[in-house]
Amino acid sequence: MQTLERLRADHAPALLAFEAENREYFARTIPDRGDAYFEAAGFAARHQALLAEQDAGICHFHVVLDDEGHIVGRVNLMDAEDGCAELGYRVGERAAGKGVATAAVAQLCRMAATTYGLTSLVALTTLDNRASRIVLERNAFTVVEDITIDGRPGVRYRRSPDAPAHLK
């Protein structure tokens, strides 16, 4: 059973380890964050900045924990404004293909409405990221437009947080 925890300061070391362990895996489908992101001092500063954004209510960051309390993913709501936020998520390679992302996104969609008072969510992904598209579609996101992400064809999705998930 996985759990979501709101991002805290004490998550920083485990989160950096998770990101470093999965760097190459993530870079296969999304742009790499660059070497500076993985330097301890830079990561700590970035983590503090995220917590400040969260405290201000601009973003809502969460880690996904496995049964043993290890970080296996992240799910976030960014740029919350006027009842809408952008959903972002990533699951590490060892947890991929096991329904972790689908379940975490479903849980965060419920929290978006009940905890954060959001009325709609958007998400972006590239066309070649089939796994991400499946996660979104299983969680009642629908395609609203074609876009380009870092020079690659992609799509923008939208969802009302109270929409029923189509978990399969």
Secondary structure, 3 states (H helix, E strand, C coil): CCEEEECCHHHHHHHHHHHHHCHHHHHCCCCCCCHHHHCHHHHHHHHHHHHHHHHCCCCEEEEEECCCCCEEEEEEEEEEECCEEEEEEEECHHHCCCCHHHHHHHHHHHHHHHCCCCCEEEEEEECCCHHHHHHHHHCCCEEEEEEEECCEEEEEEEECCCCCCCCC
